[in-house]
Amino acid sequence: MVAGEVRKTFVLDTNVVLHDSSCLTQFKEHAIVIPITVLEELDHFKKGNESINYHAREFLRSLDRLGGEGIFDEGVPIGVNRGTVRVRLGREFDPDLAAHFDRLKPDHLILNCAYTLAKEMAGEPVVLVSKDVNLRLKARAVGLQAEDYTTDRVPDVSRLYTGKRTLENLESELIDSLYAGDGFEAELLAAETTARPLVANENLILRNHHKSALARYDAGRGSIRRVNKVQAFGIVPRNAEQTFALSVLSDPSIPLVSISGTAGTGKTLLALAAALEQRRNYRQIFLARPIVPLSNRDIGFLPGEIRAKLDPYMQPIYDNLAVIMSQTGGNGKGSVSELIQQMLDDEKLAVSALSYIRGRSLNRIFFIVDEAQNLTPHEVKTIITRAGEGTKVVFTGDIFQIDHPYLDTQSNGLSYLIEKMQGQPLYAHVNLEKGERSELAQLASDLL
């Protein structure tokens, strides 16, 4: 413990465990208290193939390995940091809370655990840790300290890597060398990039008063190479960011790509078009998106078979397929439509909820994960670590449009991926800024 630092006691909510089963290792030398209500709730999540089921099982195993009867008394040590963990059994509902909260709700039992513990510890710091903002507000209302679980949060989304920068006032000879196909050594840009060094696969808009060019930094060669405007399966990029996106999506040397942007910027459309254009290089194209809310998926109440239940969630992907089918026009339209339908029939193109692809082999797959902002950092890691030989993984999403009840702009998997992976030679990111769906859609995005 750092000299002068006060040892704290952290009371964990169930959603912290379901978010990160390794959370016990994240509190250093401080004490952790697990309310018995949390164990009761975890019992409901043990069975299943979802990420939350994995976290529930793994946490309970970890707690069991620590073991010993002391876990219900003074606590047992965790690792080498002199931290401890203990399970606190139920207590009488405190009269201060009984007048305001339903004592049968699990959240309120966890709140009661933290509240009574703070009373017993006579002024020593007790902090309730929860990813539920409503529970944190309730805790503060009764005088408790409450915090979010911030271990995997991005520090500042306003400074999140965009994958692009603009360099002005370049010498015409440098831009000419890009158009000649030779490119140039990155060190020639040293004067323009001293404030922030270039990172691998960063996209560049290079210009002076007379000329401009789009380029990308090749970290392996230490050079700047031109990015050409190309189309993919009839889809033509409409701005610089879309050109960058199609370039990295089509580059086999970059197996991990993320595309962020608001509604209408073309994230899913570009990823899908690039996948179809390169279909011969991959065994299969997977298109998947999470069913929201991710932490409590249940589609059983919807009528019909699984396919019928999933169709409402998958409809945005089918809408993008329809756009691609309509791009060629004339006689070509029928052939494109028939090709895509044949790929769907042969399962060369598979559209599914993310829940239903677990356990499948990911070798030579072009794997597009849509709405990735509704994934946790652990789920993003799980998907990427399943990538086999010849697989390309693409995450698309809008970090400001989150439907998951326990994620926000700083804690979602897409933001975490961008923050942690920037600068890696196997990774590229592009943030799409300009909406291309329609003038009306752009107006609504800007003003409403």
C-alpha positions as CSV (number, residue, x, y, z in Angstrom):
1,M,0.0,0.0,0.0
2,V,1.2,3.5,-0.8
3,A,2.3,5.4,2.3
4,G,-0.6,7.5,3.5
5,E,-3.2,5.7,1.4
6,V,-6.3,4.6,3.3
7,R,-7.4,1.0,2.9
8,K,-10.9,0.8,1.5
9,T,-13.6,-1.8,1.5
10,F,-15.3,-2.3,-1.9
11,V,-18.8,-4.0,-2.0
12,L,-19.4,-5.5,-5.4
13,D,-22.6,-5.6,-7.3
14,T,-23.6,-8.7,-9.4
15,N,-23.2,-6.8,-12.7
16,V,-19.5,-6.1,-11.9
17,V,-18.9,-9.9,-11.8
18,L,-20.9,-10.5,-15.0
19,H,-18.8,-7.8,-16.7
20,D,-15.4,-9.1,-15.6
21,S,-14.9,-12.4,-13.7
22,S,-11.4,-11.4,-12.9
23,C,-12.5,-8.3,-11.0
24,L,-11.2,-9.7,-7.7
25,T,-7.6,-9.0,-8.9
26,Q,-8.3,-5.4,-9.8
27,F,-8.6,-3.9,-6.3
28,K,-4.9,-4.2,-5.2
29,E,-4.4,-4.1,-1.5
30,H,-8.0,-3.1,-0.6
31,A,-10.7,-5.3,0.9
32,I,-13.5,-6.8,-1.2
33,V,-16.9,-7.8,0.2
34,I,-19.3,-10.0,-1.8
35,P,-22.9,-9.8,-0.6
36,I,-24.5,-13.2,-0.4
37,T,-27.2,-11.8,-2.7
38,V,-24.6,-11.6,-5.4
39,L,-23.9,-15.4,-5.1
40,E,-27.7,-16.0,-5.2
41,E,-28.0,-14.0,-8.4
42,L,-25.0,-15.7,-10.0
43,D,-26.7,-19.0,-9.5
44,H,-29.2,-17.9,-12.1
45,F,-26.5,-17.2,-14.7
46,K,-24.3,-20.4,-14.3
47,K,-25.9,-22.2,-17.3
48,G,-25.6,-21.0,-20.8
49,N,-23.1,-20.2,-23.5
50,E,-23.2,-16.4,-23.3
51,S,-20.4,-14.3,-22.0
52,I,-22.2,-13.5,-18.8
53,N,-22.6,-17.2,-18.1
54,Y,-18.9,-17.7,-18.6
55,H,-18.2,-14.9,-16.2
56,A,-20.6,-16.3,-13.6
57,R,-19.0,-19.7,-13.7
58,E,-15.4,-18.4,-13.7
59,F,-16.0,-16.1,-10.8
60,L,-17.6,-18.8,-8.6
61,R,-14.7,-21.1,-9.4
62,S,-12.2,-18.4,-8.5
63,L,-14.0,-17.8,-5.2
64,D,-14.0,-21.5,-4.5
65,R,-10.3,-21.8,-5.2
66,L,-9.6,-19.1,-2.6
67,G,-11.8,-21.2,-0.3
68,G,-11.6,-21.6,3.4
69,E,-14.2,-20.9,6.1
70,G,-12.5,-17.6,6.6
71,I,-14.1,-16.3,3.5
72,F,-17.3,-15.9,5.5
73,D,-15.6,-14.3,8.5
74,E,-12.6,-12.0,8.3
75,G,-11.9,-12.8,4.7
76,V,-9.1,-14.6,2.8
77,P,-6.1,-13.1,1.0
78,I,-6.0,-12.4,-2.8
79,G,-2.6,-12.7,-4.5
80,V,0.4,-10.8,-3.2
81,N,-1.1,-7.4,-2.8
82,R,-2.5,-8.0,0.7
83,G,-6.0,-7.5,-0.6
84,T,-8.8,-9.7,0.9
85,V,-12.2,-11.0,-0.1
86,R,-15.0,-12.1,2.1
87,V,-18.7,-13.1,1.5
88,R,-21.1,-11.2,3.8
89,L,-24.2,-13.1,4.8
90,G,-27.6,-11.4,5.0
91,R,-28.3,-8.8,7.6
92,E,-31.6,-7.4,8.9
93,F,-32.8,-4.7,6.6
94,D,-31.7,-1.4,8.1
95,P,-34.6,0.8,9.3
96,D,-33.1,3.8,7.5
97,L,-33.6,2.1,4.2
98,A,-36.8,0.2,4.9
99,A,-38.9,3.4,4.6
100,H,-37.7,4.0,1.1
101,F,-36.7,0.7,-0.6
102,D,-38.3,-2.6,-1.3
103,R,-36.4,-5.1,0.8
104,L,-37.2,-8.0,-1.6
105,K,-35.3,-6.5,-4.5
106,P,-31.7,-7.9,-5.0
107,D,-30.4,-4.4,-5.7
108,H,-31.7,-3.2,-2.4
109,L,-30.3,-6.1,-0.5
110,I,-26.9,-5.3,-1.9
111,L,-27.4,-1.7,-1.0
112,N,-28.4,-2.8,2.5
113,C,-25.2,-4.9,2.8
114,A,-23.0,-1.9,1.9
115,Y,-25.0,0.5,4.2
116,T,-24.9,-1.7,7.3
117,L,-21.2,-2.5,6.7
118,A,-20.4,1.2,6.5
119,K,-22.2,1.7,9.9
120,E,-20.3,-1.1,11.5
121,M,-16.9,0.1,10.2
122,A,-17.4,3.5,11.9
123,G,-16.3,5.9,9.3
124,E,-13.8,3.7,7.5
125,P,-14.3,4.1,3.7
126,V,-16.8,1.7,2.2
127,V,-17.5,2.0,-1.5
128,L,-20.3,0.3,-3.4
129,V,-19.1,-0.7,-6.9
130,S,-21.8,-1.1,-9.5
131,K,-22.3,-0.7,-13.2
132,D,-25.9,0.2,-12.6
133,V,-26.1,4.0,-12.5
134,N,-29.5,3.9,-10.8
135,L,-28.1,1.8,-7.9
136,R,-25.1,4.2,-7.6
137,L,-27.6,7.1,-7.3
138,K,-29.6,5.3,-4.6
139,A,-26.4,4.6,-2.7
140,R,-25.3,8.3,-2.8
141,A,-28.8,9.3,-1.7
142,V,-28.3,7.5,1.6
143,G,-24.8,8.8,2.1
144,L,-22.8,5.9,0.7
145,Q,-19.8,6.3,-1.6
146,A,-20.5,4.6,-5.0
147,E,-18.4,4.1,-8.1
148,D,-18.5,2.5,-11.5
149,Y,-16.2,-0.4,-12.3
150,T,-13.6,1.5,-14.4
151,T,-10.8,-1.0,-15.0
152,D,-11.5,-1.3,-18.7
153,R,-12.7,2.2,-19.4
154,V,-11.2,4.5,-22.0
155,P,-9.9,7.7,-20.3
156,D,-11.3,10.3,-22.7
157,V,-13.4,9.5,-25.8
158,S,-12.9,13.1,-27.1
159,R,-9.2,12.1,-27.7
160,L,-10.0,8.6,-29.0
161,Y,-7.9,7.6,-32.0
162,T,-9.7,8.4,-35.3
163,G,-7.4,6.6,-37.6
164,K,-6.8,9.8,-39.7
165,R,-5.0,13.1,-39.7
166,T,-4.6,16.0,-42.1
167,L,-1.1,17.4,-42.9
168,E,-1.0,20.8,-44.6
169,N,1.6,22.7,-46.7
170,L,3.5,19.7,-48.0
171,E,6.0,20.1,-50.7
172,S,4.6,19.3,-54.1
173,E,7.3,16.8,-54.8
174,L,6.1,14.6,-52.0
175,I,2.6,14.5,-53.3
176,D,3.8,13.9,-56.8
177,S,5.8,10.9,-55.6
178,L,2.6,9.4,-54.3
179,Y,0.8,9.7,-57.7
180,A,3.9,8.3,-59.4
181,G,3.4,5.2,-57.3
182,D,6.6,5.3,-55.4
183,G,5.6,6.9,-52.2
184,F,8.2,8.4,-49.9
185,E,10.0,7.8,-46.6
186,A,8.0,8.8,-43.5
187,E,10.9,10.6,-42.0
188,L,10.4,13.3,-44.6
189,L,7.3,14.2,-42.7
190,A,9.2,14.6,-39.4
191,A,8.7,18.4,-39.2
192,E,4.9,18.0,-39.7
193,T,4.4,15.2,-37.2
194,T,6.6,16.1,-34.3
195,A,3.6,16.9,-32.1
196,R,2.3,13.3,-32.4
197,P,4.2,10.5,-34.1
198,L,2.5,8.5,-36.9
199,V,1.2,5.1,-35.9
200,A,0.9,1.9,-38.0
201,N,-1.8,2.1,-40.7
202,E,-2.8,5.6,-39.9
203,N,-4.5,7.3,-42.8
204,L,-3.4,10.7,-44.0
205,I,-4.8,13.5,-46.0
206,L,-1.8,15.3,-47.5
207,R,-2.2,18.7,-49.2
208,N,-0.8,22.1,-50.1
209,H,-2.4,25.0,-51.8
210,H,-2.3,23.3,-55.2
211,K,-2.5,19.5,-54.7
212,S,-3.8,16.8,-52.3
213,A,-3.6,13.1,-51.9
214,L,-4.8,10.3,-49.7
215,A,-2.2,8.1,-48.1
216,R,-1.5,5.5,-45.3
217,Y,1.6,5.0,-43.1
218,D,3.2,1.7,-43.6
219,A,5.1,1.2,-40.4
220,G,6.9,-2.0,-41.5
221,R,8.6,-0.2,-44.4
222,G,8.6,3.2,-42.7
223,S,7.0,4.8,-45.7
224,I,3.9,6.7,-46.9
225,R,1.9,5.0,-49.6
226,R,-1.0,6.4,-51.6
227,V,-4.5,5.2,-51.0
228,N,-6.4,4.8,-54.3
229,K,-10.1,5.3,-54.6
230,V,-11.6,1.9,-55.5
231,Q,-15.1,0.5,-55.5
232,A,-16.2,-2.7,-54.0
233,F,-19.1,-4.7,-55.3
234,G,-20.7,-1.7,-56.9
235,I,-20.2,0.5,-53.9
236,V,-18.1,3.6,-54.6
237,P,-16.7,5.6,-51.6
238,R,-18.1,9.2,-51.5
239,N,-15.5,10.9,-49.2
240,A,-12.0,10.5,-47.9
241,E,-12.9,8.5,-44.8
242,Q,-15.0,6.0,-46.9
243,T,-12.0,5.7,-49.2
244,F,-9.7,4.9,-46.3
245,A,-12.2,2.4,-44.9
246,L,-12.5,0.5,-48.1
247,S,-8.8,0.5,-48.4
248,V,-8.1,-1.2,-45.0
249,L,-11.1,-3.5,-45.4
250,S,-9.7,-4.7,-48.7
251,D,-6.1,-5.1,-47.4
252,P,-5.3,-8.8,-46.6
253,S,-2.3,-7.7,-44.5
254,I,-4.6,-6.0,-41.9
255,P,-6.7,-8.8,-40.3
256,L,-8.3,-6.6,-37.7
257,V,-10.3,-3.5,-38.6
258,S,-12.7,-1.2,-36.7
259,I,-15.0,1.3,-38.4
260,S,-16.9,3.8,-36.2
261,G,-19.3,6.6,-37.1
262,T,-22.8,7.8,-36.6
263,A,-25.9,6.5,-38.4
264,G,-25.8,6.8,-42.1
265,T,-22.0,7.1,-42.5
266,G,-21.8,3.7,-44.3
267,K,-20.0,1.5,-41.8
268,T,-21.9,-1.7,-42.3
269,L,-22.4,-1.1,-46.1
270,L,-18.7,-0.7,-46.7
271,A,-17.7,-3.7,-44.7
272,L,-20.3,-5.9,-46.4
273,A,-19.3,-4.6,-49.9
274,A,-15.6,-5.2,-49.2
275,A,-16.4,-8.8,-47.9
276,L,-18.4,-9.6,-51.0
277,E,-15.7,-8.2,-53.3
278,Q,-13.2,-10.5,-51.7
279,R,-15.5,-13.5,-51.3
280,R,-13.1,-15.8,-53.2
281,N,-10.4,-15.3,-50.7
282,Y,-12.5,-16.5,-47.8
283,R,-14.3,-19.7,-47.0
284,Q,-17.3,-17.8,-45.6
285,I,-18.6,-14.4,-44.7
286,F,-20.2,-14.0,-41.3
287,L,-22.4,-11.1,-40.5
288,A,-23.3,-10.9,-36.8
289,R,-24.7,-8.4,-34.3
290,P,-25.5,-8.7,-30.6
291,I,-29.1,-9.0,-29.4
292,V,-29.6,-6.1,-27.0
293,P,-29.6,-5.9,-24.1
294,L,-26.6,-8.2,-24.1
295,S,-26.5,-8.8,-20.4
296,N,-30.1,-10.2,-20.4
297,R,-30.7,-11.7,-23.8
298,D,-34.0,-13.5,-24.0
299,I,-35.8,-13.9,-27.4
300,G,-38.1,-16.6,-26.2
301,F,-41.2,-14.4,-26.0
302,L,-41.1,-13.6,-29.7
303,P,-43.4,-15.8,-31.9
304,G,-42.0,-18.3,-34.4
305,E,-38.8,-20.3,-34.9
306,I,-35.3,-19.0,-34.3
307,R,-35.0,-17.5,-37.8
308,A,-38.3,-15.6,-37.4
309,K,-37.2,-14.4,-33.9
310,L,-33.8,-13.1,-35.2
311,D,-35.1,-11.4,-38.3
312,P,-36.1,-8.1,-36.6
313,Y,-32.6,-7.8,-35.1
314,M,-30.9,-8.7,-38.4
315,Q,-33.0,-6.5,-40.6
316,P,-30.4,-3.6,-40.8
317,I,-28.0,-6.1,-42.4
318,Y,-30.5,-7.2,-44.9
319,D,-31.2,-3.6,-45.7
320,N,-27.5,-3.1,-46.5
321,L,-27.6,-6.2,-48.7
322,A,-30.6,-4.7,-50.6
323,V,-28.6,-1.5,-51.2
324,I,-25.7,-3.5,-52.7
325,M,-28.1,-5.4,-54.9
326,S,-29.5,-2.2,-56.2
327,Q,-26.2,-0.6,-57.1
328,T,-25.5,-2.2,-60.4
329,G,-28.9,-1.6,-62.0
330,G,-30.2,-3.0,-65.3
331,N,-29.3,-6.6,-66.2
332,G,-26.6,-6.6,-63.6
333,K,-29.0,-6.1,-60.7
334,G,-30.6,-9.5,-61.3
335,S,-27.2,-11.3,-61.4
336,V,-26.0,-9.6,-58.2
337,S,-29.2,-10.4,-56.4
338,E,-29.1,-14.0,-57.5
339,L,-25.4,-14.3,-56.5
340,I,-26.1,-13.0,-53.0
341,Q,-29.2,-15.2,-52.6
342,Q,-27.1,-18.2,-53.7
343,M,-24.4,-17.4,-51.2
344,L,-27.1,-17.2,-48.5
345,D,-28.6,-20.5,-49.5
346,D,-25.2,-22.2,-49.6
347,E,-24.3,-20.5,-46.3
348,K,-21.2,-18.9,-47.9
349,L,-22.8,-15.7,-46.5
350,A,-24.2,-16.2,-43.0
351,V,-26.3,-13.7,-41.2
352,S,-26.8,-14.4,-37.5
353,A,-27.1,-13.0,-34.0
354,L,-23.7,-13.1,-32.2
355,S,-25.1,-15.5,-29.7
356,Y,-25.5,-18.2,-32.3
357,I,-22.0,-18.3,-33.8
358,R,-20.2,-19.5,-30.6
359,G,-18.3,-22.7,-31.1
360,R,-17.9,-22.3,-34.9
361,S,-14.5,-22.4,-36.4
362,L,-13.2,-19.1,-37.6
363,N,-10.6,-20.1,-40.2
364,R,-10.6,-18.1,-43.5
365,I,-13.6,-16.2,-42.4
366,F,-14.5,-12.5,-43.2
367,F,-16.2,-11.8,-39.9
368,I,-18.2,-8.6,-39.6
369,V,-19.5,-7.7,-36.2
370,D,-22.1,-4.9,-36.4
371,E,-23.2,-2.7,-33.5
372,A,-20.0,-3.6,-31.7
373,Q,-20.5,-0.7,-29.2
374,N,-23.0,-3.1,-27.5
375,L,-20.2,-5.6,-26.7
376,T,-18.2,-5.6,-23.5
377,P,-14.4,-5.4,-23.8
378,H,-14.2,-9.1,-22.7
379,E,-16.6,-10.1,-25.5
380,V,-14.5,-8.2,-28.1
381,K,-11.4,-10.0,-26.8
382,T,-13.2,-13.4,-27.0
383,I,-14.2,-12.8,-30.6
384,I,-10.7,-11.7,-31.7
385,T,-9.0,-14.6,-30.0
386,R,-11.1,-17.1,-31.9
387,A,-9.7,-15.8,-35.2
388,G,-7.9,-18.6,-37.1
389,E,-5.6,-18.6,-40.0
390,G,-6.7,-16.3,-42.9
391,T,-9.5,-14.7,-40.9
392,K,-10.3,-11.0,-41.0
393,V,-12.4,-9.5,-38.2
394,V,-14.2,-6.2,-38.7
395,F,-16.0,-4.4,-35.9
396,T,-18.5,-1.6,-36.9
397,G,-20.5,0.7,-34.6
398,D,-21.3,4.0,-33.1
399,I,-19.8,4.6,-29.6
400,F,-22.4,7.3,-28.9
401,Q,-25.4,5.0,-29.7
402,I,-25.3,2.4,-26.9
403,D,-28.3,0.2,-26.0
404,H,-26.6,-2.0,-23.4
405,P,-27.7,-1.1,-19.9
406,Y,-24.3,-1.3,-18.3
407,L,-22.0,0.2,-21.0
408,D,-21.3,3.8,-22.0
409,T,-19.0,5.6,-24.4
410,Q,-16.0,4.9,-22.3
411,S,-16.6,1.3,-21.2
412,N,-17.9,-0.4,-24.3
413,G,-15.9,-2.9,-26.3
414,L,-15.5,-0.8,-29.4
415,S,-14.0,2.1,-27.6
416,Y,-11.7,-0.2,-25.7
417,L,-10.6,-1.9,-28.9
418,I,-9.7,1.4,-30.6
419,E,-7.8,2.6,-27.5
420,K,-5.8,-0.6,-26.9
421,M,-5.1,-1.6,-30.5
422,Q,-4.1,1.7,-32.1
423,G,-0.6,1.5,-33.5
424,Q,-0.5,-2.3,-33.9
425,P,0.6,-3.3,-37.4
426,L,-2.2,-5.9,-37.8
427,Y,-4.9,-3.3,-36.9
428,A,-6.5,-0.3,-38.6
429,H,-9.2,2.0,-37.6
430,V,-11.3,4.6,-39.5
431,N,-13.9,7.0,-38.0
432,L,-16.5,8.0,-40.6
433,E,-17.6,11.5,-40.0
434,K,-19.9,12.5,-42.9
435,G,-23.3,11.0,-43.3
436,E,-24.1,9.7,-46.8
437,R,-27.5,8.2,-46.3
438,S,-29.4,11.4,-47.3
439,E,-29.5,15.1,-46.7
440,L,-32.5,14.6,-44.4
441,A,-30.7,11.9,-42.3
442,Q,-27.6,14.1,-42.0
443,L,-29.8,17.1,-40.9
444,A,-31.5,15.0,-38.2
445,S,-28.1,13.7,-37.0
446,D,-26.7,17.2,-36.7
447,L,-29.7,19.0,-35.2
448,L,-31.8,16.5,-33.2
